[in-house]
Amino acid sequence: MATTLELAYEHCRHVAKEQARNFYYAFRTLPAHKRRAIYAVYAFCRYCDDIADEPLPADERPRRFGLVREMLSSFDSGDAADPLFAALQDASRTFEIPASYYSEIVDGVEMDLTWTRFRDFDELRAYCYKVASVVGLICVEIFGYKDARAREYAVDLGIAMQLTNILRDIREDADRGRIYIPQDELERFGYSEAELTDGVVNNAFRALMEFQVARARRYFDNGARLMPLLSPDSRACPAVLRGLYRTLLDRIEAAGYDVFGRRIRLSSAEKFFLAARIWVSNAVPALPILRR
């Protein structure tokens, strides 16, 4: 019979399988003990995102985030009862993940409740750091690494992926009243919020998007330096994620930057074969684990 903790991890695996989409293909490349820890981290992030995005009364979201913070603050005082937090707590103890990382993620997701515009890229980068780069910092503790620079490159890979999400989801975010493209860049390229809300694709928008895509690619290029610094049994996971998201960026460009007419995505078959190809290219003989 499965233990309570095993059931908690199974709950997180189910969440990842049902909702992770791009991520799940990458997670499958990890050895079992690291994979289940990543499932717990993903389930936590998904839980926080759902609080921000689900149609809830205005005062319910802060209340739920408050409960999340309470559960995080009790990590060191006993075993969590909730399955998600029980798995997360166990993974954090196993891989020595600071609880402060999870609090930073909550801070970032909570920004979606009040921050609907960003004046410049410095503000947007701070947001991307909290909702994506901190997740990368958690992941590298699970992956294991031999060089402290791995943290820097994980931060950049997280920013690259979040910028790709922002470009892909411009329409959906605008429908929620959120515009993540920095205000000063909209002004610089002569493209208005009204045009964005109306889904106008003109020369100004294409120039704006070309600029955004080029910046995301620079972050992807720096994030590529992460893989050689990781424990060999974990390199394929971030490599697959980078490959999938970099391909999404290529698709956005190939579509003439029209992210309004249809959602840019990869099919399940494309994800599978791309993930398999990247996994094979990153498969190396097992070496002694470096930090883990």
Long-range contacts (C-beta under 8 A, 24 or more apart in sequence): 4-86, 5-86, 5-87, 5-90, 7-83, 8-40, 8-83, 8-84, 8-86, 8-87, 8-90, 9-36, 9-39, 9-40, 9-87, 9-90, 11-43, 11-83, 11-84, 11-87, 12-36, 12-39, 12-40, 12-42, 12-43, 12-83, 12-84, 12-87, 12-88, 13-39, 15-39, 15-42, 15-43, 15-46, 15-84, 16-42, 16-43, 16-46, 19-46, 20-46, 21-271, 22-241, 22-244, 22-245, 22-266, 22-271, 23-241, 25-240, 25-244, 25-271, 25-272, 25-275, 26-236, 26-237, 26-238, 26-240, 26-241, 26-244, 26-275, 27-237, 28-275, 29-236, 29-237, 29-240, 29-275, 29-279, 29-282, 30-233, 30-234, 30-236, 30-237, 31-233, 31-234, 33-94, 34-142, 34-143, 34-233, 34-234, 36-87, 36-91, 37-91, 37-94, 37-95, 37-142, 38-139, 38-142, 38-237, 39-87, 40-84, 40-87, 40-88, 40-90, 40-91, 41-88, 41-91, 41-135, 41-138, 41-139, 41-142, 43-84, 43-87, 43-88, 44-84, 44-85, 44-88, 44-102, 44-105, 45-105, 45-135, 47-84, 48-105, 48-106, 48-109, 49-109, 51-109, 52-109, 52-110, 52-112, 52-113, 53-112, 53-176, 61-113, 62-110, 62-113, 65-106, 65-109, 65-110, 68-106, 69-103, 69-106, 72-99, 72-102, 72-103, 72-106, 73-99, 75-99, 91-142, 95-141, 95-142, 95-292, 96-141, 97-138, 97-141, 97-142, 101-134, 101-137, 101-138, 102-138, 104-130, 104-134, 105-130, 105-131, 105-134, 105-135, 108-134, 112-178, 116-177, 116-178, 116-179, 117-179, 117-183, 118-179, 118-180, 118-181, 118-182, 118-183, 119-182, 119-183, 119-184, 120-182, 120-183, 120-184, 120-185, 121-182, 121-185, 121-215, 123-182, 124-180, 124-182, 125-159, 127-180, 128-158, 128-159, 128-162, 128-163, 129-155, 129-158, 129-159, 131-162, 132-158, 132-159, 132-161, 132-162, 133-158, 133-159, 133-162, 134-158, 136-238, 139-237, 139-238, 140-226, 140-230, 142-234, 143-230, 143-231, 143-234, 143-235, 143-237, 143-238, 144-230, 144-231, 144-234, 144-289, 144-290, 144-291, 144-292, 145-229, 145-230, 145-231, 145-290, 145-291, 146-229, 146-230, 146-231, 146-290, 146-291, 147-229, 149-225, 149-229, 150-226, 150-229, 150-230, 153-222, 153-223, 153-224, 153-225, 153-226, 153-229, 154-223, 154-226, 154-238, 156-219, 156-222, 156-223, 157-219, 157-220, 157-222, 157-223, 157-224, 157-226, 157-238, 157-241, 157-242, 158-223, 159-219, 160-216, 160-217, 160-219, 160-220, 160-223, 160-242, 160-245, 160-246, 161-241, 161-242, 161-245, 163-212, 163-215, 163-216, 163-219, 164-216, 164-245, 164-246, 164-248, 164-249, 164-252, 166-212, 167-209, 167-212, 167-213, 167-216, 167-249, 167-252, 167-259, 168-248, 168-252, 168-259, 168-263, 168-264, 168-265, 169-259, 170-196, 170-259, 170-260, 171-199, 171-259, 171-260, 171-263, 172-263, 181-208, 181-212, 185-211, 185-212, 199-260, 199-261, 201-256, 201-257, 201-258, 201-260, 205-257, 206-256, 206-257, 209-252, 209-257, 209-259, 210-253, 210-257, 213-249, 213-252, 213-253, 213-257, 216-249, 217-246, 217-249, 220-245, 220-246, 220-249, 227-282, 231-287, 231-289, 231-290, 231-291, 231-292, 232-284, 232-285, 232-286, 232-287, 233-286, 233-289, 235-282, 235-284, 236-278, 236-279, 236-282, 236-283, 239-278, 239-279, 239-281, 239-282, 240-274, 240-275, 240-278, 240-279, 243-274, 243-275, 243-278, 244-271, 244-274, 244-275, 247-274
